Structures are given as C-alpha cells and as structure tokens.
C-alpha cells in the first residue's frame, strides 16, 4: 500500500512541477513560506531544473524498489492480446500540462493532487507514470479473458509477437512491472 501511494505521488508530481513553473515560483519563495530565509534566491531556471531533477530522481529511486513488490505472473497461456500503449504518453503529458496550466493557486493544486491520489487508490485504475519512459520502460496493455492490464517492461515487443511476463511484480491489481532485462 505504501509503495502504491509513493508511485501515485510520483506520477502526479509532474502536475506540481508544471504548476510551479507556470506561476514562476522559485525555490527561495518556497523556502520563505517554510520560514527558511536565505540571503539570495536561485535564478528561476535553476529552480525549474531542480524541480525537474527532483521528480525524475524520485521516480528513479522508486524503480529500485520494484523487487520488493508482490510477485505476479502473466504467461502466454493467460495473455490473449498484447497492445503497445503508443498514445498513452502523449495523452498523459498533455493532461498534466493543461491541468497544471489551468490551476490558479496552491490550494487548488493540493486539492487536485489529493483527489487524484484518492481516485488512484480506491479505483480500479492503472498507475501510469510517463517518467518511466526515461528509464527505458515500454508500456503494453495485456488483455486476458477477464481484464485488461498495464505492463511496464524494458523489453520492446514487435507488433504481433507473443510475450511471457513470468517475472512480474504487481504495483496494483491492474499494473504490472516486468523484471526481465
């Protein structure tokens, strides 16, 4: 459960970064809100770089803990169809950009992030983090007789090929991470 929350926070952290950049909020301003005063403020560009590096680093750290997730298995026997998620990245990034640009204040941002966290925890949804593309993961939808699952893997499967994800870990009931290299 804790790892699910951490992964959801990682995926929605992009929203906060877009909000901070859109509103020109630098690290010095954030520190002063926390009653930490510094003699100088970083240039905005450096603040933005720190935000981006922080969310990418956070996502990368989470990948180091994939081995601790509960095991799951998807074999050729229970995979009816394998579809590459070609449009997911663009749709997800555009959703973050447009929502992040339209949020007007910090309280609205926190409310939206809280709602996204709750909906992802309580709903039967995939946990989709576009930052994992940076680490070489490919996203596939695997259809079986009863459900459609999202699988992240570092192996690229050509269209029409068969897949065997026997070395998987479960992020939730609908999102799997293939541990094969």
Steps between C-alpha positions, in 0.01 A plus 500: 500500500781742586675428170175561311465839668863586422455403133178698470670803654785459255266497203304805614810693609535617138184700556663691787813571294294641214303713747818636664660582166181657362467729802870587512544367852867455584663299774569815704129580509417148617767517771375837621149355535657236725665779705843412366669819390795503266710799400458442129254325275593262224428618148163371380663273241699323773188463714318341206793267433500394867125426483541287189806318632322435831195330341718295263729396786198409715358282221840336447531421872158334487620270219767369739221364724310310229651174629319547832154500339289185519564253218257452216503284191371553150587212273423428136215280620302786654591778252254531215623828353800730542459863393767768516384813678608742229268784584520486879810715539371786291156495662646487851748780442237720338263433790764606752592807298145626450388428855823641644465817295136552595543469879498845652629456855680262734185390681338397174818313406500313832129417466548366145800294608305363799207404276735329254666311785165384641358405158814301417497325837131416510431450131585208281740694286847461358781692666659666202818701543638652179835560675574129465547554127822682593629182662438285194164350592239424235132483584273224371138414558454128553150366448381175651158340515397709800701821510739743337828560680779753455850350488822702515803324360845585370456248220357637177252264339433531127137511388345156484761334720426281797609604846569313820510714813575224748734722705259779593426705806158651574470870565127452539248252360513667158863613464794261470874558467700242306832436674660331198788691343 
